[in-house]
Amino acid sequence: MKNKKILLLHSFNSLQTLPSSYGKIIHDLNNKFENFYIVNTDRLEIIFRSKIEKVNKTKFFNKIKLIDPNNIEELNQFIDNDECLVINGISRRVRYFSIFYYLAKKNIPQIMITNMGHVQPPPSYYQGKFKHILNNFFVRVFPHYLYNLLVFFNIFLKIDIRFISNQNLFDQIKSSSFKRDLSHVKEFKLVNSFHYEEEIYKKKSENKHILLLELPPNYLDVSEITGKFNKKELNEHYLQLNNFLIKLKNLYKKKIIVSISPKYKFKEARLRFKNFKIVNRNVQNYIRDSFMVVFYDSSVILYAALSKKPIINIKSEIYEKRNFKTNLYNQLLNLKEINIYDDFNYNKIELMKDLKKRVKSYNNFFKKYLPKNKNSGNKEIIKIIKKKYF
């Protein structure tokens, strides 16, 4: 096998999100390839550079080599004249254009691993109010068009392969030469999603608690569209949310656990959920052992759907008044939607009957959006990497 470096480009500011997003594939790549590295992109940006925080390594990264170059020149020195394959874990935002230009100049091939099973909503989904539509256009939409234009003129390289698990999207691309020709990706490979790699689905479910998948209102991916919420709005939102959770707790006599993103500050979560246990790791395990899952709008919910869990998709006025939707998976999985600002007058038996009836709809989603085979997506990705690049 050739002595080639595999570099996963990712911001260390969000390093702790990798276990829940890329998860097992990182360890599989690290075990199969001697020269596998995760490279920090925070100091390689050209503008809008994020605040660079100290890296807090967890056990997950103990055997993984982390590289933190201060600039493009240091990255170039690390690569030297070695052959490389880049796993592109960054977005097509303007701040990363210096990295894309460097990769093109060095003619370093790139792949993308995006077989997470989730469904990308159309741009109109993030509509918000008019100023938020403008925010979304300049932060997300326009940079994507500009990136594709630079690919067209060979200033940036096309992605060699993008691994996806969305059967519906794959079929659309396969049937449209227009989409293929204008894409920034040379080839799409359909593989199974990360969700099927988890051994947890072979374990017995305990049905011990009600789990909230918390969406932080001022999380960057949200606030760059909606703008930040003020203290009064947040206080009212969390008052209603806590009341809703307490009523569910009392109704079903189950404890409440709040699962937050690793990027969500524990200090903030403790202030917002004083009466409940808070966790920020191993969300799949907490989903497996849940009696019910409550959430806003997160692809993590697919773990709950695969585990056939009763799910409530909650609405909040904090988002509704800004026309920011949180109901994508409600539509796709036929979930029960409840506004936490409304009066809670649910009957214990009737509510659960309704939720369990909707569980039957989950299979319709999986038939449409996930590959038909149940083979390991990780093994297929590694097989293709070895065949094409080594």
Sequence and secondary structure as in RCSB ss.txt:
>XXXX:A:sequence
MKNKKILLLHSFNSLQTLPSSYGKIIHDLNNKFENFYIVNTDRLEIIFRSKIEKVNKTKFFNKIKLIDPNNIEEL
NQFIDNDECLVINGISRRVRYFSIFYYLAKKNIPQIMITNMGHVQPPPSYYQGKFKHILNNFFVRVFPHYLYNLL
VFFNIFLKIDIRFISNQNLFDQIKSSSFKRDLSHVKEFKLVNSFHYEEEIYKKKSENKHILLLELPPNYLDVSEI
TGKFNKKELNEHYLQLNNFLIKLKNLYKKKIIVSISPKYKFKEARLRFKNFKIVNRNVQNYIRDSFMVVFYDSSV
ILYAALSKKPIINIKSEIYEKRNFKTNLYNQLLNLKEINIYDDFNYNKIELMKDLKKRVKSYNNFFKKYLPKNKN
SGNKEIIKIIKKKYF
>XXXX:A:secstr
    EEEEEE GGGGGGHHHHTTHHHHHHHHH TTEEEEE GGG SSS          GGGTTSEEE  SSHHHH
HHHHTT  EEEEE S S GGGHHHHHHHHHHT  EEEEE S      GGGG  SHHHHHHHIIIIIHHHHHHHHH
HHTTSS  EEEEEE  HHHHHHHHT HHHHHH SEEEEEE   GGGG GGGGS     EEEEE   TT HHHHHH
H    HHHHHHHHHHHHHHHHHHHHHHT EEEEE  TTS HHHHHHH TTSEEE S HHHHHHTEEEEEESS TT
HHHHHHTT  EEEEE HHHHTTT    HHHHHHT EEEETTS     HHHHHHHHHHHHTTHHHHHHHHS S   
 HHHHHHHHHHHHH 
